Amino acid sequence: MSKIEPVLTIGLPTYNGEKTIKRTIDSILSQTFSNFQLIISDDGSTDSTPEICREYIKKDNRIKFVQRKGKRGPVWNFIFLAEKSNTKYFVWIAHDDYWGSQFIEKNIEILETNPKIVGSISDVQLVGLNIKNYYTNQKIPDSKYTPTKFEFVRPNKGTYDEKVKNILEFTWVLNFYSVFRTEKLKESLVDNAFAGWDWTLVLNIAKFGDLHVLDEVLAYRDTGGITSRSTIERFKTEKVGWFKTYFPFVPITIWCLRNIGLKKFIIHNAYFRYLNFHTAKKIFRELINRGEVSQNKS
């Protein structure tokens, strides 16, 4: 009997994910669509993550586990997983996120029936203890808060100019966690680690087609991860060097200037000014609070 080749590769990058990775893997293995391979790439964890993953390998032959020696950073881990894929479709999932059981089935159905769509995801709901960290305004959701439709991810279609406007003016790029057409995804990868790397991926792949969002919540994003840390600690985690840590959005600003076109860059220059100066103020305040910058007192 011949082996059925998988249609989808699921890339699960992880580093010290022992608290949540079981929930993530269980949500993958409970999918109604079963013709996939799961590749877990561990970026040098120092907790029990590798042991947990090896236990799952014994239970399901669709799972592959790769363990790195030493830590290179999350961007390189994401790129590695995408490049390892040789299936028709590919999707990333973070080690603290999880899916409803029909997430894969319904998104692949969209891609199979709509050739103009290059990536598909469901609506997203935030979970966990740090939801307030995802809000830039003063409206902090309480226990009775219910997200509105497409609050954290939105469809993206139309001309490329319209897509760029949508991506840059929206504060989220969770389309990054769509089920993608692998060939187009690989053509869209930027082989460089800097803050906003996920934005470059979405801006690139939007050139090839539309980004779809299912009108139901099947993806759950945990807020207890990297966004709960300080701005400086978040960028240090990326392992990108001192300049990209303390001036994190300069590289993506330069990338956009070179890649989305001068006209579109000028039209959206207010976004890039805000991105760089707002983040610089946050980092400066953190440095003061940590005592790394002295304050002159009269």
Residue, then its C-alpha position, 0 to 999 in steps of 0.5 A: m500500500s503506497k503512502i499518501e503524501p501530505v498536503l499541508t505542512i504545519g510549522l511549529p517553532t518553539y523555545n521554552g514552550e513547556k507551559t503551553i505546547k501540549r495544548t497547541i499540539d493537541s489542537i493540531l492532532s484533533q483537526t478534522f483534516s488529517n493529511f498533514q505533517l507537523i514539523i516542530s523546530d526547537d530553538g535550543s530550549t532549556d526547559s522540558t519542551p524537547e521531552i514533551c515533543r519526543e513523547y508526541i513523536k512516539k504517538d503520531n508518525r506525522i510529527k517530526f522534531v528538530q532540535r537546534k543546539g544554541k539559540r538563533g532567534p524566532v525569525w530564523n526558526f520561522i524561516f527554517l520551517a517554511e523552507k523545510s516544507n515541500t507540500k502544497y500548503f503551509v501554515w505556522i502556529a506559535h507554541d502558545d496558540y491553538w486552533g478549533s478542530q475545523f481550522i485546517e479543513k475550512n481554510i484549505e477548502i477556501l484555497e482549493t476553490n479560490p485560486k486568487i486567494v494566496g492565504s486563508i485564516s479564520d477570525v481570531q480571538l485573544v485568550g490569556l491574562n495579558i489581553k490589555n497589552y494588545y491595546t494601544n488606546q485606553k479602552i481596556p477590556d473587562s471580563k465581559y468583553t467580547p471581540t468584534k468581528f475581524e478585530f484582530v485580523r482582517p481580509n485583504k483584497g483589491t489592488y496592491d496599493e489597496k492591500v498595502k494601505n490596509i496592511l500598514e494602517f491596520t495594527w495587526v498582521l495576524n494574516f501571517y498565521s494563514v494557511f498559505r500556498t507554499e510556493k508563493l510563501k517561499e517566494s515571499l520570505v525575507d531572509n533577514a531578522f528584524a522587528g516587523w519581519d512578519w509585516t514584510l512577509v504579508l506585504n510580499i505575499a499580498k502581491f500574489g493574491d488575496l488574503h482571506v478571513l473566515d467569518e468564524v473564530l477558529a484560531y486562538r492567540d494567547t496573550g501570555g507570551i512575548t507581548s507581555r514583556s517590555t519592548i526592549e526584552r521583546f526585541k532582545t529575544e529576536k537575537v538581532g544585535w544592539f542596533k535592531t534592539y534599540f532602533p527596532f523599526v529602522p530596518i523595516t522602514i528601509w525595507c519598505l522604502r526599497n520594496i513597496g515603492l517610493k510613492k506608496f512609502i511617501i503616502h504612508n510616511a506618517y505611519f513610519r514616523y509614528l512607528n519609529f518615534h513612538t517606539a523610541k519614546k517607549i524604549f527611552r522610558e524603559l531605559i530610564n526606569r531600568g537606570e540605564v539612562s540617568q535623569n538630570k535633576s535640577 
